[in-house]
Amino acid sequence: MGDTTIAADIKAGIADMLADLGHSVTIRNRVEGVNYIDSTPSKGKEITNFDYATLVIVTDFEEESINNTSIQRGDRIAIISLDDLDFQPGVGQVEGDGDDNFIPAQGNIMIDSSVYWKIVNVKKPEMAGITVVVEAQIRK
């Protein structure tokens, strides 16, 4: 059994765990366009949101990890499934508008019910070049 097979099995096992224990959220990737709003530089550039539905498990940081600098009180950890990361077309978007290999990153937004969390840090454990899960530090 090769390393890529083992990595795929680990990724599938994590996806199964998230399917059993996780809940649905939306990961929003905000992409700045090349055009200015109303052709006016002072208004900033157009932003397009690409939404991806997925499953997560959200947990707390251990108390001793909180240093109020890089990890602040109230920050949480989101274990994000990659197998269930599905592009959700929005207004003016069509399937395939987003990156088909999207992996959540720093600066993305995680929408959990009506609560918006900013992704402030991301760990992407890999095995044999395959990202098996995303562990994101999230902050309100």
Secondary structure, 3 states (H helix, E strand, C coil): CCHHHHHHHHHHHHHHHHHHHCEEEEEEEEEEEEEEHHHCHHHCEEEEEEEEEEEEEEEECCHHHCCCCCCCCCCEEEEECCCCCEEECCCCCCCCCCCCCCCCCCCCEEEECCEEEEEEEEECCEECCEECCEEEEEEC
